[in-house]
Amino acid sequence: MDTEAQNRSKDLVLPGSKQDLAQQISCLGPTKYYICGYFAAFTNISTTFPIQKALFRQQLYGLKTLEAVRQLKQDGFRLLYRGILPPLLQKTTTVALMFGLYEDFSCLLKRTTDGPELLTRSVSAVLAGTAEATLTPFERVQTLLQDRRHHRRFTNTFDAFKALKAYGFREYYRGLVPILLRNGPSNALFFALRGPIKESLPEATTYSTNVLNDFICGGCLGSMLGIMFYPINVVKARMQSQVGGEFQSFTKVFMKIWKERDGKLSNVMRGVHLNYHRSILSWGIINATYEILLKLI
């Protein structure tokens, strides 16, 4: 009798606690989302880095496209891929976290809350974007290495990391606020609109047309979000190009740029057309590569 009662009590405990906990933990098991995101970003960075470098010069100095390209030509091919290591380390990891953590957080929130799916997925995307911001130091060093004013000051990625150490830990996270303002909302919009945009495209009947649809979907989203959050990236570039000195607020830096560029939005947005084309290519590659790998793994 006692044994039978104990067994019955164990059966009663499992469904309510241990089984549910086991299901929640197993929900976090698959690593394929992280792997697919990592290699999708690697493919993208390797392809589009020179375009990103020209765009960065426009954001930082307010140059026209031809002037930015002329600067890169003057720097020479040897320096064209200078600064690629930080984005390879940072972007591959952030995109891996973006897709992987989004899936993990979505799974956990579905099991632990009764909120609408759109809300849980939006919260998951924002949480994933916030987690990505922990890798701000890589974005910080990338900015310094792409700025021609620091060519002689920092020889490579590791040298830049070492030099920043003298200014304290906080210096690695200069520009964190604009990154947080960008990551969370852009992730939420990306994952919320990704499905509907693909569904609105003509139905894919072959493998190649399905890949094309994924590319178009990612490209459309990337270009739209790139335009929306471009001013934030302009402020981020200015904040992170500084080494040492006062930590100015986002608003103060934005107003300074606004005055320097004659109070014209068109001047603040200089380089946005190049960013538009780069985003189509970058996020098209990321989204299509991610979906291809997801089917293979």
C-alpha positions in Angstrom: 0.0 0.0 0.0 2.7 2.5 1.0 4.7 1.6 -2.1 1.7 2.0 -4.3 0.9 5.4 -2.7 4.4 6.6 -3.2 4.3 5.6 -6.9 1.0 7.4 -7.3 2.4 10.6 -5.6 5.4 10.5 -8.0 3.1 10.3 -10.9 1.2 13.3 -9.7 4.4 15.4 -9.2 6.0 14.7 -12.6 3.4 16.3 -14.9 3.2 19.5 -12.9 6.9 20.1 -12.4 9.7 17.8 -13.5 8.2 16.9 -16.9 7.4 20.5 -17.7 10.9 21.6 -16.7 12.4 18.8 -18.8 10.4 20.0 -21.8 11.5 23.6 -21.2 15.1 22.5 -21.0 14.9 20.3 -24.1 13.3 23.2 -25.9 16.7 24.9 -25.7 18.6 21.9 -27.1 18.8 22.5 -30.8 21.9 24.5 -31.8 21.3 24.5 -35.5 19.8 28.0 -35.4 23.0 29.4 -33.9 25.1 27.5 -36.5 23.0 28.6 -39.4 23.1 32.2 -38.3 26.8 32.1 -37.8 27.7 30.9 -41.3 25.0 33.1 -42.9 26.7 36.1 -41.4 30.2 34.9 -42.3 29.2 34.6 -46.0 27.7 38.1 -45.8 30.7 39.9 -44.2 33.2 38.3 -46.6 31.2 39.5 -49.5 30.1 43.0 -48.5 32.9 44.4 -46.3 34.3 46.9 -48.9 30.8 48.3 -49.4 30.4 48.6 -45.6 33.7 50.4 -45.3 32.7 53.0 -47.9 29.4 53.5 -46.1 31.1 54.0 -42.8 33.3 56.8 -44.2 30.1 58.5 -45.4 28.4 58.2 -42.0 31.5 59.5 -40.2 32.6 62.3 -42.4 29.4 63.1 -44.4 31.2 62.3 -47.7 29.5 61.7 -51.0 29.8 58.2 -52.4 32.5 59.0 -55.0 34.6 60.7 -52.3 34.3 57.7 -50.0 35.3 55.4 -52.8 38.2 57.7 -53.7 39.5 57.6 -50.1 39.5 53.8 -50.2 41.4 53.8 -53.5 44.0 56.2 -51.9 44.3 53.8 -48.9 45.1 51.0 -51.3 44.1 47.3 -51.6 46.3 46.4 -48.6 44.1 48.4 -46.3 40.8 47.6 -48.0 40.0 44.7 -45.7 41.7 46.4 -42.6 39.2 46.0 -39.8 37.4 42.9 -41.1 38.3 40.8 -38.1 36.1 42.6 -35.6 32.9 42.4 -37.8 33.7 38.7 -38.5 33.9 38.0 -34.8 31.1 40.4 -33.9 28.6 40.0 -36.7 28.9 36.2 -37.0 28.2 35.9 -33.2 25.5 38.6 -33.1 23.6 37.0 -36.0 24.0 33.6 -34.5 22.6 35.0 -31.2 19.8 36.9 -33.1 18.4 33.7 -34.7 19.3 31.3 -31.9 18.2 33.3 -28.9 15.1 34.4 -30.7 14.1 30.7 -31.1 15.0 29.9 -27.5 13.2 32.8 -26.0 10.2 32.2 -28.1 10.1 28.6 -27.0 10.4 29.5 -23.3 7.9 32.3 -23.4 5.3 30.1 -25.2 5.6 27.5 -22.5 5.7 29.9 -19.5 3.2 32.6 -20.5 -0.2 32.8 -22.1 0.3 36.0 -24.0 -0.5 36.5 -27.7 2.0 34.9 -30.1 2.9 38.3 -31.7 3.7 39.7 -28.2 5.9 36.8 -27.1 7.8 36.8 -30.4 8.3 40.6 -30.2 9.6 40.3 -26.7 11.8 37.4 -27.7 13.3 39.5 -30.6 14.0 42.5 -28.3 15.6 40.2 -25.7 17.8 38.7 -28.4 18.8 42.1 -29.6 19.7 43.2 -26.1 21.8 40.2 -25.6 23.6 41.0 -28.9 24.7 44.4 -27.4 27.1 42.6 -25.1 29.4 42.3 -28.1 29.6 46.1 -28.5 33.4 46.1 -28.0 33.8 44.4 -31.4 31.7 47.0 -33.1 33.7 49.7 -31.2 37.0 48.4 -32.4 35.7 48.0 -36.0 34.8 51.7 -36.0 38.3 52.7 -34.9 40.0 50.5 -37.5 37.8 51.8 -40.3 38.4 55.5 -39.4 41.4 56.7 -41.4 42.4 59.1 -38.6 43.4 56.1 -36.5 45.3 54.2 -39.2 48.7 55.0 -37.6 47.4 54.7 -34.0 46.1 51.2 -34.1 47.9 48.5 -36.2 45.3 45.8 -35.9 42.3 44.5 -33.9 44.3 43.2 -30.9 46.3 46.4 -30.7 43.1 48.5 -30.6 41.7 46.3 -27.8 44.9 46.7 -25.9 45.0 50.4 -26.3 41.4 50.9 -25.1 42.2 49.0 -21.9 44.1 52.1 -20.7 40.9 54.1 -20.7 38.9 51.7 -18.6 36.3 49.0 -19.2 33.6 51.6 -19.9 35.5 52.7 -23.0 34.8 49.4 -24.7 31.1 50.1 -24.5 31.1 53.7 -25.8 28.1 53.9 -28.1 26.1 51.3 -26.3 22.9 53.4 -26.1 22.4 53.7 -29.9 23.2 50.0 -30.3 20.4 49.2 -27.8 18.0 51.6 -29.5 18.7 49.9 -32.8 19.0 46.2 -32.0 15.8 45.5 -30.1 13.3 47.3 -32.3 14.9 46.2 -35.6 14.9 42.6 -34.4 11.3 42.8 -33.5 10.3 44.2 -36.9 12.5 41.7 -38.7 10.9 38.7 -37.2 7.4 40.1 -37.2 7.5 41.0 -41.0 9.7 38.1 -42.3 6.9 35.6 -42.6 4.2 38.0 -44.1 6.6 39.4 -46.7 7.6 35.9 -47.9 3.9 34.8 -48.0 3.1 37.8 -50.2 5.6 36.8 -52.8 4.7 34.4 -55.7 4.6 30.8 -54.5 7.9 29.0 -55.1 7.6 25.9 -57.2 11.3 25.0 -57.4 14.3 25.1 -55.0 15.9 28.0 -56.8 12.8 30.2 -56.7 12.4 29.4 -53.0 16.0 30.6 -52.4 15.2 33.7 -54.5 12.1 34.4 -52.4 14.2 34.1 -49.2 16.8 36.5 -50.7 14.1 39.0 -51.7 12.4 38.8 -48.3 15.6 39.4 -46.4 16.7 42.1 -48.8 13.4 44.0 -48.6 13.4 43.9 -44.8 17.1 44.8 -44.5 16.8 47.8 -46.8 13.7 49.1 -45.0 15.2 48.7 -41.5 18.5 50.1 -42.7 16.7 53.4 -43.8 14.7 53.5 -40.6 17.6 53.2 -38.2 20.2 55.0 -40.3 20.3 58.2 -38.2 21.0 56.0 -35.1 24.0 54.4 -36.9 25.3 57.9 -37.8 25.3 58.9 -34.1 26.8 55.5 -33.2 29.7 56.0 -35.7 30.4 59.5 -34.3 30.4 58.3 -30.7 32.5 55.3 -31.3 35.2 57.1 -33.3 36.2 59.0 -30.2 38.9 57.6 -27.9 38.9 58.9 -24.3 37.2 62.1 -23.1 33.6 62.8 -22.1 30.9 60.3 -22.6 28.2 62.4 -24.3 24.6 61.5 -24.4 22.9 60.3 -27.6 20.8 63.5 -27.9 23.9 65.7 -27.5 25.8 63.9 -30.2 22.8 63.9 -32.6 22.3 67.7 -32.1 26.0 68.3 -32.8 25.8 66.3 -36.0 22.6 68.1 -36.9 24.2 71.5 -36.6 27.4 70.4 -38.4 25.3 69.3 -41.3 23.3 72.5 -41.6 20.2 71.2 -39.9 19.3 69.2 -43.0 18.0 65.6 -42.8 19.4 64.9 -46.3 22.9 65.7 -45.0 22.4 63.5 -41.9 21.2 60.7 -44.2 24.2 61.0 -46.5 25.2 57.5 -47.5 21.7 56.1 -47.0 21.4 55.1 -50.7 24.6 53.0 -50.5 23.4 51.6 -47.2 20.1 50.7 -48.9 21.8 48.7 -51.7 24.3 47.1 -49.2 21.4 46.1 -46.9 19.5 44.5 -49.8 22.6 42.4 -50.6 23.6 41.7 -47.0 20.3 40.7 -45.6 19.3 38.9 -48.8 22.5 36.8 -48.4 21.9 36.3 -44.7 18.3 35.3 -45.0 18.8 33.0 -48.0 21.9 31.3 -46.6 20.2 30.8 -43.2 17.2 29.1 -44.8 19.5 26.9 -47.0 21.6 25.8 -44.0 18.5 25.2 -41.9 17.2 22.7 -44.4 20.6 21.0 -44.7 21.3 20.6 -41.0 
